Amino acid sequence: MNRFALYEERTSAMLTIGEFSRRSGLSARMLRHYDALGLLRPAHIGEENRYRYYDETQLSVLRQIETLKSYGFPLGEIPELLTLPREELAGRLHRRRLKAYDELNALRRSLHRMEDLLLEMEDTAMIANKYSVIVMTIPAQRVFGLRRTISVGETHALFQELYAQMEARGLKRAGAAQLLYLGNSFDYSQMEVEAQVQVAGDHPDVKDLPEQTCVATTHIGPYEELKGAYEAVGGWIGRQEEYEVSGPAIERYLKDEDAVSDPMELETGILFPVSRK
């Protein structure tokens, strides 16, 4: 008999609904509701006083009901589930698990949309609290780069190609990797970008980037949440009259996927080269 079998074959004490409620942690009102649904009927009803009495073994049945309920099964399905053979019950649990993942992913998408809406409704207030925007000078760099037109899903593959070609040229990595967005407009499906990595060593394909002034902030967390950092920098630039954007936006991967195991620990700099108006 599986662990969801209805009753244990043993003699046990009878409990009033109040005692059964205290032992189970479920209110008497809910027990009456379960009785009305035919989900868990009292083992005995007094002929004269019509009091409900429960068999002590029904405590385990109630635990099984509450477990299945917590998995998201409707109350109307649970009586059938309690009578299923182990193999059939396992199949129903497996299907419910897959459905729960779908529900979880849908909830995550809703949360992201909600967060985006809150950012929009509260304008820059929330962003300003999360991101500190500064003007900084970026030192000159020696970089090796690959320029491509890719979709956003090909970004990882582009950097893998970059590192492979860097090693093939005998170059050693000497600093952070970064991605420059070169197009006049942004399109996730067709981005004109250049992946770069700071290197040590000489090669005809290595180029020197001059010192430049940037407006910048740092994002801690998954790449999927970089939008807020871009909005913080863009909002800062839009609210002042001293600087104007003078070059492509840069994502600098200060702590990338090779440096951390948890996406919440990723550290990405968002930089916009600027010049004085």
Backbone torsions as a table, in degrees:
resi	resn	phi	psi	omega
1	MET	NA	132.2	-177.7
2	ASN	-79.1	172.5	-172.6
3	ARG	-71.9	-8.4	176.1
4	PHE	-101.1	16.2	175.7
5	ALA	-62.5	150.1	-168.4
6	LEU	-68.8	-46.7	-176.2
7	TYR	-136.6	150.4	170.8
8	GLU	-87.4	141.4	-177.0
9	GLU	-87.5	77.4	177.4
10	ARG	-154.6	158.2	178.8
11	THR	-82.8	136.1	-178.7
12	SER	-145.9	172.5	-175.6
13	ALA	-75.4	152.5	173.6
14	MET	-94.1	140.0	-176.3
15	LEU	-122.9	138.8	172.2
16	THR	-67.5	165.8	-179.1
17	ILE	-62.4	-33.5	177.4
18	GLY	-66.3	-45.0	178.8
19	GLU	-65.0	-42.5	-179.9
20	PHE	-64.0	-38.0	178.0
21	SER	-62.8	-45.6	179.6
22	ARG	-64.2	-41.3	-178.4
23	ARG	-68.5	-34.4	-174.3
24	SER	-92.0	-22.6	-175.8
25	GLY	81.9	6.5	179.2
26	LEU	-106.0	137.9	-175.6
27	SER	-65.1	153.8	176.5
28	ALA	-61.9	-34.4	178.6
29	ARG	-62.3	-41.5	179.3
30	MET	-69.7	-35.7	176.9
31	LEU	-62.4	-39.8	176.8
32	ARG	-64.9	-36.9	177.6
33	HIS	-63.8	-44.1	178.0
34	TYR	-62.8	-36.1	177.5
35	ASP	-64.5	-45.7	-179.0
36	ALA	-62.2	-33.1	178.8
37	LEU	-80.2	-9.9	-175.4
38	GLY	77.3	15.1	-177.2
39	LEU	-80.4	-42.3	177.6
40	LEU	-146.7	98.3	-178.5
41	ARG	-88.7	148.9	175.4
42	PRO	-59.3	148.1	178.5
43	ALA	-69.9	-25.3	-178.0
44	HIS	-154.7	143.3	173.9
45	ILE	-122.1	127.2	-178.1
46	GLY	-58.9	135.4	-176.9
47	GLU	-67.9	-35.1	-177.0
48	GLU	-94.1	-48.2	-174.8
49	ASN	-93.1	-8.4	-179.4
50	ARG	58.7	22.2	176.5
51	TYR	-70.3	147.0	177.3
52	ARG	-89.2	134.2	175.5
53	TYR	-126.4	138.4	-179.2
54	TYR	-115.9	143.9	174.1
55	ASP	-76.2	140.4	-178.7
56	GLU	-57.1	-32.3	-179.9
57	THR	-66.1	-18.8	179.5
58	GLN	-70.0	-12.9	175.0
59	LEU	-60.6	-40.9	179.3
60	SER	-69.1	-35.1	176.9
61	VAL	-63.7	-43.3	179.9
62	LEU	-62.7	-39.3	177.5
63	ARG	-61.6	-39.1	178.5
64	GLN	-65.6	-40.8	177.6
65	ILE	-60.9	-47.6	-178.5
66	GLU	-65.3	-34.4	177.1
67	THR	-64.2	-48.7	179.5
68	LEU	-63.8	-37.7	176.8
69	LYS	-62.2	-41.5	-180.0
70	SER	-67.1	-22.5	176.8
71	TYR	-79.4	-4.8	177.4
72	GLY	98.1	7.6	177.4
73	PHE	-74.8	135.3	175.3
74	PRO	-62.6	148.4	-179.3
75	LEU	-58.1	-33.8	-178.4
76	GLY	-65.3	-22.0	-179.4
77	GLU	-89.8	-18.6	-169.9
78	ILE	-66.5	-39.4	178.0
79	PRO	-54.7	-41.1	178.5
80	GLU	-65.5	-42.2	-178.2
81	LEU	-60.8	-36.6	-178.6
82	LEU	-65.1	-20.5	-177.0
83	THR	-101.8	-3.5	-175.3
84	LEU	-73.7	147.0	169.9
85	PRO	-62.1	159.3	-174.9
86	ARG	-54.5	-43.3	-176.1
87	GLU	-66.8	-42.2	179.7
88	GLU	-68.1	-38.9	178.1
89	LEU	-62.8	-41.1	178.8
90	ALA	-60.0	-40.4	178.3
91	GLY	-63.4	-42.1	179.1
92	ARG	-66.2	-38.8	177.6
93	LEU	-65.0	-39.5	179.4
94	HIS	-62.9	-43.9	179.6
95	ARG	-65.9	-37.4	178.4
96	ARG	-66.7	-36.9	178.6
97	ARG	-62.4	-45.1	178.8
98	LEU	-62.7	-40.7	178.4
99	LYS	-65.0	-36.9	179.5
100	ALA	-63.9	-38.7	176.7
101	TYR	-63.0	-41.6	177.2
102	ASP	-60.8	-43.2	179.3
103	GLU	-64.5	-38.8	179.5
104	LEU	-65.4	-44.0	179.3
105	ASN	-64.3	-38.9	177.5
106	ALA	-64.5	-39.0	178.4
107	LEU	-65.8	-39.7	177.6
108	ARG	-62.1	-42.3	177.8
109	ARG	-62.7	-39.4	178.0
110	SER	-64.5	-39.5	178.8
111	LEU	-63.5	-41.5	178.8
112	HIS	-63.7	-41.7	178.2
113	ARG	-64.7	-38.4	178.2
114	MET	-63.7	-43.5	179.3
115	GLU	-63.4	-41.3	177.7
116	ASP	-61.8	-41.9	-179.9
117	LEU	-65.7	-40.8	178.4
118	LEU	-62.2	-41.6	177.5
119	LEU	-60.7	-41.1	-179.8
120	GLU	-68.3	-43.2	-177.4
121	MET	-68.1	-37.8	-177.6
122	GLU	-93.1	9.0	175.8
123	ASP	54.5	-126.3	-173.3
124	THR	-95.4	0.0	-174.0
125	ALA	-61.0	-50.2	-179.1
126	MET	-66.4	-40.6	-179.4
127	ILE	-62.6	-42.9	-179.1
128	ALA	-61.3	-34.9	179.2
129	ASN	-69.9	-29.1	-175.5
130	LYS	-90.0	-34.7	-172.6
131	TYR	-118.4	133.6	173.0
132	SER	-99.8	118.2	-178.1
133	VAL	-100.1	131.2	-177.9
134	ILE	-132.2	161.5	169.2
135	VAL	-102.2	127.8	-175.9
136	MET	-140.4	157.8	176.7
137	THR	-99.6	123.8	178.4
138	ILE	-92.9	122.3	180.0
139	PRO	-62.7	160.8	174.9
140	ALA	-58.8	146.1	-177.5
141	GLN	-132.7	150.6	168.4
142	ARG	-107.0	120.7	-173.6
143	VAL	-131.8	153.2	168.0
144	PHE	-111.9	133.0	-174.9
145	GLY	-138.0	159.5	173.4
146	LEU	-127.2	127.2	179.5
147	ARG	-103.5	128.4	-177.4
148	ARG	-145.9	163.4	166.7
149	THR	-110.9	115.0	-171.3
150	ILE	-135.5	169.9	167.5
151	SER	-92.1	163.1	-176.7
152	VAL	-60.2	-30.9	-179.6
153	GLY	-71.0	-11.3	-178.9
154	GLU	-98.1	5.9	-176.4
155	THR	-61.4	-46.7	-178.9
156	HIS	-60.3	-44.9	-179.9
157	ALA	-62.3	-35.4	178.5
158	LEU	-62.5	-42.7	-180.0
159	PHE	-70.3	-34.2	175.3
160	GLN	-62.4	-40.6	176.4
161	GLU	-65.0	-40.1	179.4
162	LEU	-59.3	-47.9	-177.6
163	TYR	-66.2	-38.2	179.8
164	ALA	-64.4	-43.5	-179.6
165	GLN	-71.2	-31.5	175.4
166	MET	-61.2	-47.7	-179.5
167	GLU	-66.6	-36.2	179.6
168	ALA	-63.0	-26.2	179.0
169	ARG	-91.8	3.5	178.5
170	GLY	74.7	22.6	-179.2
171	LEU	-93.4	147.8	178.8
172	LYS	-110.8	136.7	178.4
173	ARG	-67.3	134.9	-176.1
174	ALA	-128.7	9.3	-178.5
175	GLY	-179.4	-162.6	-174.5
176	ALA	-74.3	153.7	170.4
177	ALA	-89.9	156.8	-179.8
178	GLN	-153.0	160.5	179.8
179	LEU	-125.9	125.7	178.1
180	LEU	-101.5	133.1	177.8
181	TYR	-98.4	109.0	-167.8
182	LEU	-96.6	-19.9	-175.7
183	GLY	-71.4	161.4	177.7
184	ASN	-76.2	-24.3	177.1
185	SER	-135.5	155.5	-175.9
186	PHE	-100.5	131.6	178.5
187	ASP	-140.4	117.5	-177.6
188	TYR	-57.0	-30.2	-175.3
189	SER	-87.2	-14.5	-177.1
190	GLN	-152.2	84.2	-177.1
191	MET	-102.6	130.7	172.5
192	GLU	-91.7	113.1	-172.5
193	VAL	-137.1	164.9	169.0
194	GLU	-132.4	119.8	174.5
195	ALA	-86.8	130.9	-177.3
196	GLN	-131.5	153.8	173.1
197	VAL	-142.5	137.3	177.4
198	GLN	-70.3	135.9	-175.2
199	VAL	-133.9	161.5	170.9
200	ALA	-113.9	140.3	-179.8
201	GLY	117.1	164.6	-179.2
202	ASP	-109.2	142.6	176.1
203	HIS	-166.4	147.3	179.1
204	PRO	-57.6	-24.6	-178.3
205	ASP	-88.1	-3.1	177.3
206	VAL	-85.9	138.0	178.4
207	LYS	-126.8	155.4	179.8
208	ASP	-99.7	125.5	175.2
209	LEU	-97.8	131.3	-178.4
210	PRO	-73.8	163.7	172.7
211	GLU	-58.5	141.3	178.6
212	GLN	-147.8	155.1	178.1
213	THR	-92.6	133.1	-178.4
214	CYS	-133.3	147.6	164.6
215	VAL	-92.7	129.3	-168.5
216	ALA	-144.5	157.8	169.3
217	THR	-147.2	170.8	-179.7
218	THR	-122.6	132.0	177.1
219	HIS	-106.5	130.1	174.7
220	ILE	-108.1	118.6	178.7
221	GLY	134.7	-170.7	-174.6
222	PRO	-62.6	152.2	178.2
223	TYR	-63.4	-29.1	-178.3
224	GLU	-63.8	-14.5	-177.0
225	GLU	-107.9	19.2	-178.6
226	LEU	-69.7	-17.7	-174.9
227	LYS	-53.2	-42.1	-178.6
228	GLY	-61.3	-37.3	179.4
229	ALA	-66.7	-42.0	177.2
230	TYR	-62.0	-41.6	-179.5
231	GLU	-66.1	-36.0	178.8
232	ALA	-63.8	-45.9	-180.0
233	VAL	-68.3	-45.9	179.7
234	GLY	-61.4	-39.9	177.9
235	GLY	-64.7	-39.7	179.4
236	TRP	-62.9	-45.7	-179.7
237	ILE	-63.2	-39.9	-178.4
238	GLY	-69.5	-21.7	-176.6
239	ARG	-91.0	-4.8	-179.0
240	GLN	-124.0	165.6	-174.3
241	GLU	-116.1	4.0	-174.0
242	GLU	-85.0	-35.8	-173.3
243	TYR	-118.0	155.6	170.5
244	GLU	-136.0	150.3	-178.8
245	VAL	-65.9	134.8	-175.8
246	SER	-126.5	7.2	-178.4
247	GLY	-166.2	175.8	-177.6
248	PRO	-68.5	146.9	176.1
249	ALA	-62.8	147.2	-176.0
250	ILE	-126.5	131.1	167.1
251	GLU	-103.8	115.3	179.4
252	ARG	-107.1	124.2	-173.2
253	TYR	-92.5	88.8	-175.2
254	LEU	-70.2	-41.3	170.6
255	LYS	-130.6	104.9	-174.9
256	ASP	-98.4	-169.2	-175.9
257	GLU	-66.3	-20.7	177.3
258	ASP	-79.9	-17.1	-175.3
259	ALA	-98.5	-23.3	-177.5
260	VAL	-132.9	156.0	178.6
261	SER	-101.2	-21.0	-178.7
262	ASP	-105.4	123.0	179.7
263	PRO	-56.5	-24.5	179.3
264	MET	-68.8	-13.8	-179.2
265	GLU	-99.9	-1.2	176.8
266	LEU	-60.4	143.1	-178.6
267	GLU	-129.8	118.3	-173.9
268	THR	-129.0	127.1	174.7
269	GLY	-89.0	134.3	174.8
270	ILE	-110.0	117.5	-173.8
271	LEU	-126.7	136.2	173.0
272	PHE	-120.6	111.7	175.2
273	PRO	-58.6	135.6	-178.9
274	VAL	-135.4	161.0	172.2
275	SER	-135.2	160.6	178.3
276	ARG	-74.5	142.1	-179.7
277	LYS	-71.7	NA	NA
